[in-house]
Amino acid sequence: MISVFELFKIGIGPSSSHTVGPMKAAAAFAGGLGADLARVARVQVTLYGSLAWTGLGHATDKAVILGLAGQMPDTIDADQADAIVAGLAQAGRLRLAGIQPIAFTAGRDIVFDKLATPPVHPNTLGFRAEDAAGGLIAEERWCSVGGGFVAREGQAETPAEGQAALPYPFRSGVELLARGEAAGLSIAGIVAANERALRPEAEVNTHLDRVITVMMTCIDRGLAAEGTLPGGLKVQRRAARIRARIEADRQSNTARPHAPMDEVGLFAIAVNEENAAGGRVVTAPTNGAAGVVPAVLRYYRDRCDGASHQGMREFLLTATAIGGLFKLNASISGAEVGCQGEVGVACSMAAAGLAAALGGSNAQIENAAEIGMEHHLGMTCDPVAGLVQIPCIERNAFGAVKAITAASLALHGDGTHMVSLDQVIATMRQTGADMQSKYKETSLGGLAVNFTEC
């Protein structure tokens, strides 16, 4: 089971696989040194694959430094992260795991290896701890497998949840629908029952409410912020300007008929501009696709008759089931399967969540999820300059609008359809395997090479 606590992680931008994951991996390595921590005089980190090619644009070096210093993405003050790294750079030292002082210089101790091919996953980090004489104390390689999930190379992903017997386990869409029919439960009800097997219901609801709050706050921050996004492309924030125009049209009674869709796109852009700026976001299921689910959730809250807070919870629980199926049976990593695994999966999750919140049957929800992914198949991950900005920000806006369309189409039907969710997940996995690596978060193909940076 992929828990709602795992799929919806609270962290910082700009990337779940290149920022959140490496920070967690670095913190895990440092924290795992145990009694040997006091002997460490130097740590060297080597980034491989996609992390090497686009790590600078995704702030992987910053994330590694923060993780080694004992910071975690869900608790660090996003507004202070850059200042913390700048202070460490000026001092030339950091406290490993927040305890052991060591000399550390990013230019010397973080290596971007663009030649070696990592054997397990394209997002791989190597850690080496040495004593004052240069002797090896510990050496590990970790993989950042998408959505902030991490695993030590050669091992299963690090479990965030305790093991418990689940009342309604499922590993496929067919099994999910069968469980719901047999138990007389909605998809949200199945996920909620499984979550309660792991922890008290109050804890589950607290996490759901915190996720909702962070998502809505992120939208509000993005709508208010102005200026230039970091990274060198000089991309200007647009959300505040677009919002002002929409509000002016509304006040002058000249609002366009498609104003609700304008707002949905605006909400997604606001989130992803915050993500690009390193702000506080929720992986949904990744940072690069962090705007789709919040935008559709905000649309439900603000635009749908009968919307309720419980409906928002059911939205997220349903989305968890769908995102979990993609995570278990394919991938949510752009470095593995392209952006179909990020914005595509986010669209599928949001479509299912909205269909559920609007009272759809389990069959209609599964149909909405299938439609959402079917029309993202083959989408590449080709970020210009290795930054989560072009085409990522606008791509989230389109994913959000397509999710609403997918939910609407499904709700107009009775749940029967030709292509199943399981089939589209299998197709996405195979399409990702067939996709050339230059289109999978390396910035070596597509828009990344056809856009002239000047």
Summary of the structure (lengths in Angstrom):
residues: 454
radius of gyration: 21.5
end to end distance: 46.6
largest distance: 73.9
contacts: 1780
relative contact order: 0.13
helix: 54%
strand: 12%
